[in-house]
């Protein structure tokens, strides 16, 4: 284990070692593991190792010991425990029993167990029989995190939404035919708590289960739809005969002056560590810290007021990461990364191909044509993409970190998959003010997808400052006689807290290092955040939805770095009562000027579904970028070779001849003279 890097994902050997040490420390106690993952190294302890590595110093200092974190249930007492294990000394750091109201995240085995428990329960079976379904039809269960509406609730509850399967096919769209009853189970005792009957109109009125009214499923799978597939699409082949321009050593990636490490854990999934450009520190850690999808209060009927997922904290981006397929999820010359998770017994489970690395062409990086002689400088925009795709119940999310040759980084989030639906009696033209009818007897409620992007900067060092700059008109007067001038004004954020965006004033947030000045601009070197203006959380301040997701009420948060402060909604979100995350840390009002700081950016999609989003949703996209702003003395991509047809080998459409084309960047015969 000595050769493992401090930022490498947990290994199968570490998972097994940690589970064995914990079980040995608790003889005779039945244990069910919920998570076994790498505990983030203490930052001050790992920086000397990282700096020696960056500067090429040898021998490298001894890295800090790798600590493994485990969450597990004591199945004898029902208590949730958290443990830390030192892999170097093979010893327990601590085992702590957590308060009774704290719930661990859900895991794949638990979801399968709850589905089977629900569908096989006699009272649920009796309710299903009332539907009087044809023999070829069946019912499917979708276990959901319960949410919160009672601060005294300590049971581990699961809300089971049921759907009718019209055909026995693995791609049958279950979300087209929702049932009007929803069992609630205690996941620890395995007891049925109650059956909730779901309203199917614009009010709270519920009705007893009655025989199924036959309606046709709105299908999406190619083998189930009622229309022929298009036949006029020709192959689009992305080939790199010499391979990719990147190099990979373990989890370290080098490409076009960039160097970073690919990390992965059960909760956040893909994490980008230790980012440098041409040997200069840029970012210590980049991650998607949390996401919440509140349906509650937007659809005000019970039990939907509780329907709110924290997809990272309640389940985990890493746990739900897809095993990516060549030629489908990623095109071109692909490098895959594997990961491991623990099952309930503490055994490692391999997750193959959960991250893909590849290059892509994204149009032009820069171009200029001298109109006097028609000579152009043209450079294409090659990018490196690190991508993960997660399936969280009905939705798919594509998370892509894109590095470009001009020292920019973009986080792109794409949402697709299937809308989460509810039963709605719309055969007589009824509509709801908080949902869209997407099929017979089914509606898709309005909802939001709120993401928290955690940026741990290291702009030429680990003491940085956040400030924002606004563009404002100059006052009329001797210095602005014609009323045409404008300037910028800045504001340094001195204490931790939250900030708003301002499109009207073009407010731009920047991360600077006050100890290093740019020799040309005479200002501090910096990176700027290309923020994405989004509507913040719509749930009211009195709702549990907002109390649990305060991070989603503000687009910008700034905190002073502290170890273990990683998750915007807090460490434990499943059935949480209120946030213990970034809003609490920001409220300390710590000094954040020339300190080790963290910038958090909340971005969101307010999704009022279109019928065109059903039965499977065309991709919706949002993105955030980080770009150098005074970090260099000129365009850092000037050394990228110009585009050349001999290099790119494009082809002409059939109605063109070779004479219609010319080599890149060569002048035409005509020269314009003035």
C-alpha positions as CSV (number, residue, x, y, z in Angstrom):
1,X,0.0,0.0,0.0
2,X,3.0,2.3,0.3
3,X,2.9,3.1,-3.5
4,X,-0.8,4.3,-3.3
5,X,-1.1,8.1,-3.8
6,X,-2.9,10.0,-1.1
7,X,-5.7,11.0,-3.6
8,X,-6.1,7.5,-5.2
9,X,-9.6,6.1,-4.8
10,X,-10.1,3.4,-2.1
11,X,-8.7,0.0,-3.2
12,X,-10.3,-3.4,-2.9
13,X,-7.5,-4.3,-0.4
14,X,-8.3,-1.3,1.7
15,X,-12.0,-2.1,1.7
16,X,-11.4,-5.6,2.9
17,X,-8.8,-4.5,5.5
18,X,-11.1,-1.9,7.0
19,X,-14.1,-4.2,7.2
20,X,-12.0,-7.0,8.8
21,X,-10.4,-4.6,11.4
22,X,-13.9,-3.2,12.3
23,X,-15.5,-6.7,12.6
24,X,-12.5,-7.9,14.7
25,X,-13.0,-4.9,17.0
26,X,-16.7,-5.8,17.5
27,X,-16.7,-9.6,18.1
28,X,-20.1,-11.2,18.0
29,X,-21.8,-8.0,16.7
30,X,-23.7,-8.4,13.4
31,X,-22.5,-5.6,11.1
32,X,-24.0,-4.3,7.8
33,X,-21.7,-1.9,6.0
34,X,-23.3,1.1,4.2
35,X,-20.1,2.8,2.9
36,X,-16.4,2.2,3.0
37,X,-14.4,5.0,1.3
38,X,-11.2,7.0,1.5
39,X,-11.3,9.7,4.2
40,X,-9.9,12.9,2.7
41,X,-6.3,13.4,3.9
42,X,-5.6,16.3,6.2
43,X,-4.8,19.1,3.9
44,X,-1.8,20.6,5.8
45,X,-0.3,17.1,6.0
46,X,-0.6,16.3,2.3
47,X,0.6,19.6,0.9
48,X,4.3,19.0,1.5
49,X,4.0,15.7,-0.4
50,X,2.1,17.4,-3.3
51,X,4.6,20.3,-3.5
52,X,7.6,18.0,-3.6
53,X,5.8,16.0,-6.4
54,X,5.0,19.2,-8.4
55,X,8.6,20.5,-8.1
56,X,10.1,17.2,-9.0
57,X,12.0,16.8,-5.7
58,X,13.3,13.4,-4.9
59,X,13.0,11.5,-2.7
60,X,9.4,12.4,-2.0
61,X,8.5,12.8,1.7
62,X,6.5,10.1,3.3
63,X,2.8,10.8,2.5
64,X,0.3,10.9,5.4
65,X,-1.3,7.5,6.2
66,X,-4.4,6.6,4.2
67,X,-7.4,6.7,6.5
68,X,-10.5,4.7,5.5
69,X,-14.0,5.8,6.6
70,X,-16.8,3.3,7.1
71,X,-20.5,3.7,7.9
72,X,-22.1,0.6,9.2
73,X,-25.3,-0.5,11.0
74,X,-25.0,-2.5,14.2
75,X,-27.8,-4.9,13.3
76,X,-28.1,-5.9,17.0
77,X,-28.9,-2.5,18.3
78,X,-30.0,-0.8,15.1
79,X,-27.5,2.0,15.6
80,X,-25.6,3.6,12.8
81,X,-21.9,3.9,13.4
82,X,-19.0,5.8,11.8
83,X,-15.4,4.4,12.0
84,X,-12.0,5.5,10.8
85,X,-9.3,3.0,10.1
86,X,-5.6,3.7,9.7
87,X,-4.3,1.5,6.9
88,X,-0.6,2.0,7.8
89,X,-0.9,1.0,11.4
90,X,-3.8,-1.3,10.7
91,X,-5.7,0.1,13.6
92,X,-9.0,1.8,14.6
93,X,-8.8,5.6,14.8
94,X,-12.3,5.6,16.3
95,X,-15.7,4.0,16.2
96,X,-18.6,6.3,17.1
97,X,-22.3,5.6,17.4
98,X,-24.2,8.3,15.7
99,X,-27.4,10.0,17.1
100,X,-30.6,8.0,16.5
101,X,-32.1,10.4,14.0
102,X,-29.2,10.3,11.6
103,X,-29.7,8.0,8.7
104,X,-27.1,6.5,6.4
105,X,-27.3,6.9,2.7
106,X,-29.2,4.2,0.8
107,X,-27.2,1.5,-1.0
108,X,-27.9,-0.8,-4.0
109,X,-28.6,-3.9,-1.9
110,X,-31.0,-2.1,0.3
111,X,-33.0,-0.8,-2.7
112,X,-33.3,-4.3,-4.1
113,X,-34.4,-5.6,-0.6
114,X,-37.0,-2.9,-0.2
115,X,-38.4,-3.5,-3.7
116,X,-38.8,-7.3,-3.0
117,X,-40.1,-6.6,0.5
118,X,-42.8,-4.3,-0.8
119,X,-44.0,-6.4,-3.7
120,X,-44.2,-9.5,-1.6
121,X,-45.9,-8.0,1.4
122,X,-49.4,-9.5,1.8
123,X,-51.2,-6.1,2.2
124,X,-49.4,-4.7,-0.8
125,X,-50.3,-7.8,-2.8
126,X,-53.9,-7.5,-1.8
127,X,-53.9,-3.9,-3.0
128,X,-52.3,-4.9,-6.3
129,X,-55.0,-7.6,-6.8
130,X,-57.7,-4.9,-6.6
131,X,-56.2,-3.6,-9.9
132,X,-57.4,-6.8,-11.6
133,X,-54.5,-6.5,-14.1
134,X,-54.3,-8.8,-17.1
135,X,-52.0,-11.8,-16.7
136,X,-49.3,-10.3,-18.9
137,X,-49.1,-7.2,-16.8
138,X,-47.3,-6.7,-13.5
139,X,-46.3,-4.0,-10.9
140,X,-42.9,-2.5,-10.4
141,X,-41.6,-0.8,-7.2
142,X,-39.5,2.4,-7.1
143,X,-38.2,2.9,-3.5
144,X,-37.6,6.6,-2.6
145,X,-36.0,8.3,0.2
146,X,-38.7,9.3,2.6
147,X,-37.8,13.0,3.1
148,X,-38.9,14.9,6.2
149,X,-42.0,16.3,7.7
150,X,-41.6,15.5,11.4
151,X,-38.6,16.5,13.6
152,X,-39.4,13.6,16.0
153,X,-39.2,10.8,13.4
154,X,-36.2,8.5,13.9
155,X,-37.3,5.4,12.0
156,X,-35.5,4.7,8.7
157,X,-38.5,5.1,6.3
158,X,-38.8,4.3,2.6
159,X,-41.6,5.5,0.4
160,X,-42.4,3.0,-2.3
161,X,-44.0,4.3,-5.5
162,X,-45.6,1.7,-7.6
163,X,-46.0,1.5,-11.4
164,X,-47.8,-0.9,-13.8
165,X,-45.6,-2.8,-16.3
166,X,-47.5,-3.3,-19.5
167,X,-45.0,-5.7,-21.1
168,X,-42.3,-7.9,-19.7
169,X,-39.4,-6.0,-21.2
170,X,-36.3,-4.6,-19.4
171,X,-36.8,-1.2,-21.2
172,X,-40.6,-0.9,-20.6
173,X,-41.4,2.6,-19.5
174,X,-42.7,2.1,-15.9
175,X,-43.2,5.8,-15.4
176,X,-46.0,6.0,-17.9
177,X,-48.5,4.1,-15.7
178,X,-48.2,5.1,-12.0
179,X,-50.4,3.5,-9.4
180,X,-52.5,5.5,-6.9
181,X,-51.2,3.9,-3.7
182,X,-47.7,4.0,-2.2
183,X,-46.6,1.8,0.7
184,X,-44.2,3.1,3.4
185,X,-41.8,0.7,5.1
186,X,-39.5,0.8,8.0
187,X,-36.2,-0.4,6.5
188,X,-34.8,-1.6,9.8
189,X,-37.7,-3.5,11.2
190,X,-38.9,-4.5,7.7
191,X,-42.4,-3.6,8.8
192,X,-45.1,-2.0,6.7
193,X,-45.9,1.4,8.3
194,X,-48.9,2.3,6.2
195,X,-50.1,2.6,2.6
196,X,-50.5,6.1,1.4
197,X,-53.3,6.7,-1.1
198,X,-52.2,9.2,-3.7
199,X,-54.4,12.1,-4.9
200,X,-55.1,11.9,-8.6
201,X,-56.7,15.4,-9.1
202,X,-55.8,19.0,-8.4
203,X,-56.8,18.6,-4.7
204,X,-55.9,16.3,-1.8
205,X,-58.8,13.9,-2.4
206,X,-57.9,10.2,-2.5
207,X,-60.0,7.3,-3.6
208,X,-59.9,3.5,-2.8
209,X,-58.0,1.3,-5.3
210,X,-60.2,0.3,-8.2
211,X,-59.7,-2.0,-11.2
212,X,-57.2,-0.7,-13.7
213,X,-58.5,1.4,-16.6
214,X,-56.5,0.2,-19.6
215,X,-54.3,2.9,-21.2
216,X,-51.4,2.4,-23.4
217,X,-47.8,2.9,-22.2
218,X,-45.9,5.7,-23.8
219,X,-42.7,3.8,-24.7
220,X,-39.2,5.1,-25.5
221,X,-37.2,1.9,-26.3
222,X,-36.5,1.3,-30.0
223,X,-38.0,-2.2,-29.9
224,X,-41.2,-1.0,-28.2
225,X,-42.2,2.2,-30.0
226,X,-44.9,2.2,-32.7
227,X,-42.9,4.0,-35.3
228,X,-40.0,3.0,-37.6
229,X,-36.5,4.2,-36.8
230,X,-34.9,6.8,-39.1
231,X,-32.8,5.3,-41.9
232,X,-31.0,8.4,-43.3
233,X,-28.3,8.7,-40.6
234,X,-24.8,7.9,-41.9
235,X,-21.9,6.8,-39.7
236,X,-20.0,9.5,-37.7
237,X,-16.7,7.9,-36.9
238,X,-14.3,9.6,-34.5
239,X,-10.8,8.2,-35.0
240,X,-7.4,9.0,-33.6
241,X,-4.9,6.7,-35.5
242,X,-2.0,7.6,-33.2
243,X,-4.1,7.5,-30.0
244,X,-4.9,10.3,-27.6
245,X,-2.6,13.2,-26.8
246,X,-2.8,12.5,-23.1
247,X,-0.7,10.3,-20.9
248,X,-2.0,8.4,-17.8
249,X,0.0,7.0,-15.0
250,X,-2.3,5.3,-12.5
251,X,-4.8,8.1,-11.8
252,X,-2.5,11.0,-12.8
253,X,-3.4,12.6,-16.1
254,X,-1.1,14.9,-18.2
255,X,-2.4,16.7,-21.2
256,X,-1.4,20.0,-22.9
257,X,0.4,21.5,-19.9
258,X,-2.4,20.3,-17.5
259,X,-1.7,17.8,-14.8
260,X,-4.3,16.5,-12.4
261,X,-5.5,13.4,-10.6
262,X,-8.7,11.5,-11.2
263,X,-10.4,10.7,-7.8
264,X,-13.6,8.8,-7.1
265,X,-15.7,8.0,-4.1
266,X,-19.1,6.6,-3.4
267,X,-20.7,9.9,-2.6
268,X,-19.4,12.5,-5.1
269,X,-18.3,10.1,-7.7
270,X,-15.7,11.9,-9.9
271,X,-13.4,14.3,-8.1
272,X,-10.6,16.3,-9.7
273,X,-7.5,16.7,-7.5
274,X,-4.3,18.7,-7.5
275,X,-4.7,20.6,-10.8
276,X,-1.6,22.3,-12.2
277,X,-1.0,24.1,-15.4
278,X,2.6,24.2,-16.8
279,X,3.8,23.4,-13.3
280,X,1.8,26.1,-11.5
281,X,-0.8,25.4,-8.9
282,X,-4.3,26.2,-9.9
283,X,-6.9,24.1,-7.9
284,X,-6.5,21.7,-5.0
285,X,-9.9,20.0,-5.4
286,X,-12.9,20.3,-7.7
287,X,-16.1,18.4,-7.1
288,X,-19.9,18.4,-7.4
289,X,-20.6,18.6,-3.7
290,X,-24.4,18.0,-3.6
291,X,-27.6,18.0,-5.6
292,X,-31.1,18.3,-4.4
293,X,-34.3,17.8,-6.4
294,X,-37.3,19.1,-4.5
295,X,-40.8,18.2,-5.7
296,X,-42.4,19.1,-2.4
297,X,-44.3,22.4,-2.0
298,X,-44.2,22.7,-5.8
299,X,-46.7,19.8,-6.0
300,X,-48.4,20.7,-2.6
301,X,-50.4,17.4,-2.2
302,X,-49.4,14.8,0.4
303,X,-47.1,12.8,0.3
304,X,-45.3,14.8,-2.4
305,X,-44.6,17.6,0.1
306,X,-41.8,15.2,1.3
307,X,-40.5,14.3,-2.1
308,X,-37.0,15.7,-2.1
309,X,-33.9,13.8,-3.1
310,X,-30.3,14.7,-2.2
311,X,-28.8,12.6,-4.9
312,X,-25.2,12.7,-3.6
313,X,-26.0,12.5,0.1
314,X,-29.0,10.2,0.1
315,X,-27.6,7.7,-2.4
316,X,-24.4,8.8,-4.1
317,X,-23.2,9.8,-7.5
318,X,-20.4,7.2,-7.2
319,X,-22.7,4.4,-6.1
320,X,-25.0,5.1,-9.1
321,X,-22.3,5.6,-11.7
322,X,-22.9,3.9,-15.0
323,X,-20.4,1.3,-16.4
324,X,-19.7,3.2,-19.7
325,X,-19.8,1.6,-23.1
326,X,-17.4,2.1,-25.9
327,X,-19.0,3.8,-28.9
328,X,-22.1,4.8,-27.0
329,X,-21.4,7.0,-23.9
330,X,-18.0,8.3,-25.1
331,X,-16.6,8.6,-28.7
332,X,-13.1,8.5,-29.9
333,X,-9.9,7.1,-28.3
334,X,-11.1,6.3,-24.7
335,X,-9.3,5.7,-21.4
336,X,-11.5,4.2,-18.7
337,X,-11.1,4.3,-15.0
338,X,-12.5,1.7,-12.6
339,X,-13.6,2.1,-9.0
340,X,-14.6,-0.1,-6.1
341,X,-17.4,0.1,-3.5
342,X,-18.2,-2.1,-0.5
343,X,-21.2,-4.3,-0.2
344,X,-23.1,-4.9,3.0
345,X,-20.6,-7.6,4.1
346,X,-17.6,-5.3,3.6
347,X,-16.5,-7.1,0.5
348,X,-15.2,-5.0,-2.5
349,X,-17.4,-4.7,-5.6
350,X,-15.7,-3.6,-8.8
351,X,-17.4,-0.9,-10.8
352,X,-15.8,-1.0,-14.3
353,X,-15.5,1.9,-16.6
354,X,-17.2,4.5,-14.3
355,X,-15.1,7.4,-15.7
356,X,-14.1,8.0,-19.3
357,X,-11.3,10.2,-20.5
358,X,-11.1,11.3,-24.1
359,X,-10.3,14.3,-26.4
360,X,-12.9,16.2,-28.5
361,X,-12.8,18.9,-31.1
362,X,-15.0,21.8,-30.1
363,X,-14.8,24.2,-33.0
364,X,-12.3,27.0,-33.1
365,X,-10.0,28.0,-30.3
366,X,-9.0,31.3,-32.0
367,X,-8.9,32.8,-35.4
368,X,-8.1,36.0,-37.2
369,X,-8.2,36.9,-40.9
370,X,-6.1,39.8,-42.1
371,X,-8.6,41.3,-44.6
372,X,-5.9,43.1,-46.5
373,X,-4.4,39.9,-47.8
374,X,-7.0,37.3,-46.7
375,X,-4.4,35.4,-44.7
376,X,-5.9,33.7,-41.6
377,X,-4.5,32.3,-38.4
378,X,-6.8,29.4,-37.5
379,X,-6.4,27.1,-34.4
380,X,-8.9,24.5,-33.5
381,X,-10.1,23.9,-30.0
382,X,-8.9,20.5,-28.8
383,X,-10.3,19.6,-25.4
384,X,-9.8,16.9,-22.8
385,X,-13.0,15.5,-21.3
386,X,-13.3,13.6,-18.0
387,X,-16.8,12.2,-17.8
388,X,-19.1,10.3,-15.5
389,X,-22.8,9.3,-16.0
390,X,-25.1,8.5,-13.1
391,X,-28.6,6.9,-13.1
392,X,-30.5,8.2,-10.1
393,X,-33.8,6.3,-10.2
394,X,-35.6,8.0,-13.2
395,X,-33.0,10.6,-14.2
396,X,-29.6,10.3,-15.8
397,X,-27.0,13.0,-15.2
398,X,-23.9,13.4,-17.3
399,X,-21.1,15.2,-15.5
400,X,-18.2,16.3,-17.8
401,X,-15.1,18.2,-16.7
402,X,-13.5,19.8,-19.8
403,X,-10.0,21.1,-19.9
404,X,-9.0,23.4,-22.8
405,X,-5.7,24.5,-24.3
406,X,-6.1,28.1,-23.0
407,X,-6.1,27.0,-19.4
408,X,-9.8,27.0,-18.9
409,X,-11.9,24.4,-17.1
410,X,-15.6,23.8,-17.7
411,X,-18.0,21.7,-15.6
412,X,-20.9,20.7,-17.9
413,X,-24.0,19.1,-16.4
414,X,-26.5,17.4,-18.7
415,X,-29.8,16.0,-17.5
416,X,-31.7,13.3,-19.4
417,X,-33.6,10.1,-18.5
418,X,-37.3,10.0,-17.6
419,X,-39.5,12.4,-15.7
420,X,-40.7,11.3,-12.2
421,X,-44.5,11.0,-12.7
422,X,-47.7,11.0,-10.6
423,X,-51.1,9.6,-11.3
424,X,-53.5,12.3,-12.6
425,X,-57.1,11.9,-13.9
426,X,-56.9,13.9,-17.1
427,X,-59.3,12.0,-19.4
428,X,-61.7,14.9,-19.4
429,X,-59.1,17.6,-20.1
430,X,-58.2,18.3,-16.5
431,X,-54.9,20.1,-15.9
432,X,-52.9,21.0,-12.8
433,X,-51.2,24.3,-12.0
434,X,-48.1,22.6,-10.8
435,X,-47.6,19.8,-13.4
436,X,-47.8,18.9,-17.1
437,X,-50.0,16.1,-18.5
438,X,-47.6,13.8,-20.4
439,X,-49.9,10.9,-21.1
440,X,-53.3,9.4,-20.3
441,X,-53.6,9.3,-16.5
442,X,-50.2,10.6,-15.9
443,X,-48.6,14.0,-15.1
444,X,-45.1,15.2,-14.5
445,X,-44.8,17.7,-11.6
446,X,-42.7,20.8,-11.7
447,X,-39.5,20.5,-9.8
448,X,-35.9,21.9,-9.6
449,X,-32.5,20.4,-9.9
450,X,-30.1,22.4,-7.6
451,X,-26.4,21.6,-7.8
452,X,-23.5,22.8,-5.5
453,X,-20.1,23.1,-7.2
454,X,-17.3,23.1,-4.7
455,X,-14.1,24.9,-5.8
456,X,-11.1,24.5,-3.5
457,X,-8.6,26.9,-5.2
458,X,-4.8,27.0,-5.2
459,X,-4.1,30.0,-7.4
460,X,-0.3,30.0,-7.4
461,X,-0.5,28.8,-3.8
462,X,-3.0,28.0,-1.0
463,X,-3.7,31.5,0.4
464,X,-6.2,33.1,-1.9
465,X,-8.9,35.8,-1.8
466,X,-12.3,36.1,-3.4
467,X,-13.5,39.4,-4.8
468,X,-16.2,40.4,-7.3
469,X,-16.0,43.0,-10.0
470,X,-18.9,44.9,-11.5
471,X,-19.1,47.0,-14.7
472,X,-20.8,50.3,-14.1
473,X,-21.3,53.5,-16.2
474,X,-19.0,56.4,-15.5
475,X,-20.8,59.5,-14.1
476,X,-21.2,62.3,-16.6
477,X,-18.6,65.0,-16.1
478,X,-15.2,66.1,-17.3
479,X,-13.9,62.5,-17.5
480,X,-17.0,61.3,-19.4
481,X,-18.1,64.3,-21.5
482,X,-19.9,62.2,-24.1
483,X,-21.6,59.8,-21.6
484,X,-20.1,56.8,-23.3
485,X,-17.7,55.5,-20.7
486,X,-17.9,52.8,-18.2
487,X,-15.5,51.3,-15.7
488,X,-15.2,48.4,-13.2
489,X,-15.6,48.5,-9.4
490,X,-14.5,45.8,-7.1
491,X,-15.4,44.4,-3.7
492,X,-13.2,42.1,-1.7
493,X,-14.9,39.4,0.4
494,X,-13.3,39.7,3.8
495,X,-15.5,37.3,5.8
496,X,-17.2,34.1,5.1
497,X,-20.8,34.4,3.9
498,X,-23.0,34.3,0.9
499,X,-23.4,36.6,-2.1
500,X,-25.8,37.1,-5.0
501,X,-25.1,37.4,-8.7
502,X,-26.0,40.5,-10.6
503,X,-26.6,40.2,-14.4
504,X,-27.5,44.0,-14.5
505,X,-24.0,44.9,-13.1
506,X,-22.2,42.0,-14.8
507,X,-20.9,40.8,-11.4
508,X,-17.9,38.5,-11.9
509,X,-16.4,36.6,-9.0
510,X,-12.6,36.1,-9.1
511,X,-10.1,34.1,-7.1
512,X,-6.8,35.9,-6.7
513,X,-3.4,35.5,-5.1
514,X,-2.5,38.9,-3.6
515,X,1.1,37.8,-3.0
516,X,1.9,37.5,-6.8
517,X,1.5,40.3,-9.3
518,X,1.1,40.0,-13.0
519,X,4.1,42.0,-14.5
520,X,2.0,43.4,-17.3
521,X,-1.4,44.2,-15.6
522,X,0.2,45.0,-12.3
523,X,-2.7,43.2,-10.6
524,X,-2.8,40.0,-8.6
525,X,-2.9,36.8,-10.6
526,X,-6.4,35.3,-10.7
527,X,-8.9,33.0,-12.1
528,X,-12.5,34.0,-12.7
529,X,-15.7,32.1,-12.3
530,X,-18.0,32.2,-15.3
531,X,-21.1,31.8,-13.1
532,X,-24.4,30.5,-14.4
533,X,-27.3,32.7,-13.2
534,X,-30.1,30.4,-12.0
535,X,-33.3,30.6,-10.2
536,X,-32.7,29.7,-6.6
537,X,-34.8,27.3,-4.4
538,X,-38.5,28.0,-4.7
539,X,-39.5,26.2,-1.5
540,X,-40.5,28.6,1.3
541,X,-38.3,29.3,4.3
542,X,-40.8,27.5,6.6
543,X,-40.6,24.3,4.6
544,X,-38.4,21.4,5.5
545,X,-37.3,21.4,1.9
546,X,-35.5,24.7,2.3
547,X,-34.3,24.1,5.9
548,X,-32.6,21.0,4.6
549,X,-31.1,22.6,1.5
550,X,-30.1,26.2,2.5
551,X,-27.2,26.0,0.1
552,X,-29.7,26.2,-2.7
553,X,-31.0,29.6,-1.6
554,X,-27.8,31.5,-2.6
555,X,-25.7,31.3,-5.8
556,X,-22.4,32.0,-4.1
557,X,-20.9,30.9,-0.7
558,X,-17.4,31.6,0.6
559,X,-16.0,29.7,3.5
560,X,-12.6,29.3,5.2
561,X,-11.2,25.8,4.5
562,X,-11.6,23.2,7.2
563,X,-11.0,19.5,6.8
564,X,-14.2,17.5,6.5
565,X,-16.3,20.4,5.3
566,X,-17.0,18.9,1.9
567,X,-20.8,18.6,1.4
568,X,-23.0,21.7,0.9
569,X,-26.0,20.1,2.6
570,X,-24.1,18.5,5.4
571,X,-22.7,15.0,5.9
572,X,-26.0,13.2,6.5
573,X,-28.9,14.3,4.3
574,X,-31.1,11.2,4.3
575,X,-34.2,12.3,6.3
576,X,-32.2,15.3,7.7
577,X,-34.2,17.8,9.6
578,X,-32.1,20.9,8.7
579,X,-28.9,21.7,7.0
580,X,-25.6,21.4,8.8
581,X,-23.5,22.3,5.7
582,X,-22.2,25.4,4.0
583,X,-24.7,27.8,5.5
584,X,-23.5,26.9,9.0
585,X,-19.8,27.2,8.0
586,X,-20.4,30.5,6.3
587,X,-22.1,31.9,9.3
588,X,-18.9,31.7,11.3
589,X,-17.8,35.0,9.5
590,X,-14.2,33.7,9.4
591,X,-11.6,35.9,7.8
592,X,-11.3,34.7,4.2
593,X,-8.9,37.3,2.9
594,X,-5.5,35.8,2.0
595,X,-6.6,32.5,3.6
596,X,-7.1,28.9,2.6
597,X,-10.7,29.3,1.2
598,X,-13.4,27.4,-0.6
599,X,-15.8,28.9,-3.2
600,X,-19.2,27.3,-3.6
601,X,-21.4,28.0,-6.6
602,X,-25.1,26.9,-6.7
603,X,-26.5,26.4,-10.1
604,X,-29.9,25.0,-11.0
605,X,-32.5,23.9,-13.5
606,X,-36.1,24.9,-12.8
607,X,-37.8,22.2,-14.7
608,X,-41.4,22.7,-15.7
609,X,-41.8,19.7,-18.0
610,X,-42.7,19.9,-21.6
611,X,-44.7,17.0,-23.1
612,X,-41.7,16.7,-25.4
613,X,-39.7,15.7,-22.3
614,X,-41.6,12.4,-22.2
615,X,-41.3,9.4,-22.4
616,X,-37.5,10.1,-22.4
617,X,-36.1,13.6,-22.0
618,X,-33.9,15.2,-24.6
619,X,-30.7,16.5,-22.9
620,X,-30.9,19.7,-20.9
621,X,-27.5,21.4,-20.4
622,X,-26.0,23.9,-17.9
623,X,-22.3,24.7,-17.5
624,X,-19.9,26.7,-15.3
625,X,-16.4,27.7,-16.4
626,X,-13.2,28.7,-14.6
627,X,-10.8,30.8,-16.7
628,X,-7.5,32.6,-16.1
629,X,-7.8,36.3,-15.5
630,X,-4.4,37.9,-15.2
631,X,-2.8,34.5,-14.5
632,X,-0.7,34.8,-17.7
633,X,1.0,37.6,-19.6
634,X,-0.7,36.8,-22.9
635,X,-3.0,34.1,-24.5
636,X,-1.5,30.9,-23.1
637,X,-2.6,28.9,-26.3
638,X,-0.4,30.8,-28.8
639,X,1.8,27.7,-29.0
640,X,-1.0,25.4,-30.2
641,X,-0.2,24.4,-33.8
642,X,-2.5,26.0,-36.4
643,X,-5.1,23.9,-38.1
644,X,-4.0,22.0,-41.2
645,X,-6.0,19.9,-43.6
646,X,-3.1,17.5,-43.9
647,X,-3.4,16.9,-40.2
648,X,-7.2,17.0,-39.9
649,X,-8.1,15.1,-43.1
650,X,-11.6,16.5,-43.6
651,X,-13.5,15.4,-46.7
652,X,-15.8,17.2,-49.3
653,X,-19.4,16.6,-49.9
654,X,-20.2,14.9,-53.2
655,X,-21.2,18.0,-55.1
656,X,-17.8,19.7,-54.5
657,X,-14.6,19.2,-56.4
658,X,-11.1,19.4,-55.0
659,X,-10.8,22.7,-56.9
660,X,-13.4,24.2,-54.6
661,X,-11.2,23.8,-51.6
662,X,-7.8,25.2,-50.5
663,X,-5.4,24.5,-47.8
664,X,-6.0,26.1,-44.4
665,X,-4.8,29.6,-43.9
666,X,-3.5,30.2,-47.4
667,X,-4.4,33.4,-49.2
668,X,-6.7,33.5,-52.2
669,X,-5.5,35.0,-55.5
670,X,-7.4,38.2,-54.8
671,X,-5.9,40.8,-52.6
672,X,-8.1,43.7,-51.4
673,X,-6.5,47.1,-51.8
674,X,-7.8,50.3,-50.3
